[in-house]
């Protein structure tokens, strides 16, 4: 059985992969943070 940490890592990678086709060229970085029942996306231009 996978640990909660492994599941969070996999979820973050899935979110970032899904965003790859949706970001514009002027975005420098996108970070994902998972906290309890919230998923926060940070966009850096």
C-alpha positions as CSV (number, residue, x, y, z in Angstrom):
1,X,0.0,0.0,0.0
2,X,1.3,3.4,-0.9
3,X,2.0,6.0,1.7
4,X,0.2,9.4,1.8
5,X,3.4,11.1,0.8
6,X,3.8,9.0,-2.3
7,X,0.1,9.7,-3.3
8,X,0.7,13.4,-2.9
9,X,3.9,13.3,-5.0
10,X,2.0,11.4,-7.7
11,X,-0.9,13.9,-7.6
12,X,1.4,16.9,-7.9
13,X,3.1,15.4,-10.9
14,X,-0.2,14.6,-12.5
15,X,-1.4,18.2,-12.0
16,X,1.8,19.6,-13.4
17,X,1.7,17.3,-16.4
18,X,-1.9,18.2,-17.1
19,X,-1.0,21.9,-17.1
20,X,1.9,21.6,-19.5
21,X,-0.3,22.0,-22.6
22,X,-2.3,24.8,-21.0
23,X,0.5,27.3,-20.0
24,X,1.6,30.2,-22.1
25,X,5.1,31.0,-23.1
26,X,5.4,33.9,-20.7
27,X,4.9,31.8,-17.6
28,X,8.2,30.9,-16.0
29,X,7.1,28.3,-13.5
30,X,4.0,26.6,-12.0
31,X,4.1,25.1,-8.6
32,X,1.4,22.9,-6.9
33,X,0.9,22.7,-3.2
34,X,-1.5,20.2,-1.5
35,X,-2.7,21.0,2.0
36,X,-5.5,19.0,3.6
37,X,-8.5,19.4,1.2
38,X,-7.0,22.2,-0.9
39,X,-4.9,22.2,-4.0
40,X,-3.1,25.5,-4.5
41,X,-1.6,26.5,-7.9
42,X,1.1,29.2,-8.1
43,X,1.9,30.8,-11.4
44,X,5.1,32.7,-11.9
45,X,5.5,35.1,-14.8
